[in-house]
Amino acid sequence: MHTIQGAGRAAGLRFAVVVSKYNDFVTDRLQAGALAALSAAGAAADDVTVVRVPGAFEIPLAAQHAGESGRFDAVAEAAAATGIPMAFGVLTTNSVEEALARAADGPANKGHEAAVAAIEMAEVVAQLTRPAAPRK
């Protein structure tokens, strides 16, 4: 039996982080969490592009264009349309306090969680699209 899964290594992979400018007192923290996760997994700063959009509604279109560009191994939404792994870290909250709690420093930061998922999916897709080794 063969198992394919990611190991959480981002070295050599290219990432787009699509971030809303709306409510930037929260989204800046999500961006920081995502960038921290990518860095901790070995992504080089030159392999990460931050795309800032006006609001949450604009994220899917920017993510789709980033995915279709061929410049990235993982993005942030519309994976089925592009074949590029994308993680979705948009918060749906009932209060500012709840949003800030989900954007706090550390691994529970929803931007951090989305980046970790994107790293793992980029690794999985790379394994699935690699030519199979010949059978002996």
N, C-alpha and C positions, 0 to 999 in steps of 0.2 A: 504494500500500500504506500502511496506517495501522498505527502501533505504539503500544500502550498500555503505559506503565510508570510507576512512581513516580519522583519526583525527590528524595526524601528530605526533603521539607518538611513539617513538622508544624504550622506556624502555622495556627490556626483549627480544628484537629482536636481531638477530645476522646479521652483515653485512660484505660483502667483498667489498672493494674499489679497483678496478683494475686500475692501473695507468701506463702510458707509461713513460719510462725514457728519451725518445727522446724529445728534446726541454724542458728539465726539468725546465728551467726558466719560462715556462708557466704552465706545468703540475703540478709542485709543488704547484702553486697557486690554481689550480683546486682541487688538493687533499686537501689543506687546507680549501677550501670552502666546500667540501663534509664533511670533518671531523667536521667543525664548525656546519653545519646543523644537523649532526647526534647527536652531543653533545647537541645542543640547544633543540633537540627533546627528550632528555633523554637517549640516547644510552650510555651504560657504555663503557669505554675505552677497557675493556677486551672483549667486544662483537663486536669489530670492528677489522678486519684484512685488512691490506693494502698489495696488491699483486703488485709488481713492475715488469713490463715486458719491453723488449727492445724497442718496438715501437707500433704504432697504430694497425698494422696488427696482432699483437700477443694478443691484448685485447680479441677478441671473444673466442679464444681457452682457455685462462686462465679463463675467466668468465664462460664458459661452464663447465670446470672442477670444478670450485668453486661451481657452482650451483648443479652439479651432486653429489658433496661430501656429501650433506645432512647436512653440518656444518653451513649453512647460511639461513636466511629468505629472504634476498634480495642481489642482486649482481649488475652486470653492462652490460649485453647483453646476447642473446640467450635464452630468456624466454620460447619461444614456445617449444624448445627442452627439457628443464629441468623442466618446471612447476614452477620455482622459479622466482619471479618478478625481473626484471633487468631494470635499467635505463641507457641510453646511453648519455654520456657527452663528446663525442669527438668533437673537434672544427674543422670546415672547414672554413678557413679564407683566405683572399687575401693578408694579410700583418702581420708582427709581431705586429704592433700597434693595429690592429684589434683583434689579439689573446690576447694581454695583456689587452685590454679593456674588453673582455669577461671573463678574469680570475682575474679581479680586486676584491678587498675585498667587501663583502656585499652580499645581497640576489640575485643580478643579476649575480653573479659568476656562470658559467655554471656547475661547479662541485657541487656547493651548490644546484642548481636547480635539478640536477640529483639525489642527495641524498634525497631531499624532495620528489621527485616522487617515489623513491625506498621505502621510509618509508611508504608513502600512499598505494602503491601497496602491500607491505607486510601485512599491516593491512586489506586491502580488501580481499586478498587471505585467510588470517586467518579466516575472517568472512565467506567466501564462503565455506571453507572446514570444518568448525565447524558443528557438528551434529545439525540438526534443533530441536528446542524445541517442545515437543509434543503439539498437538492442544487440546484445551479443548472443 
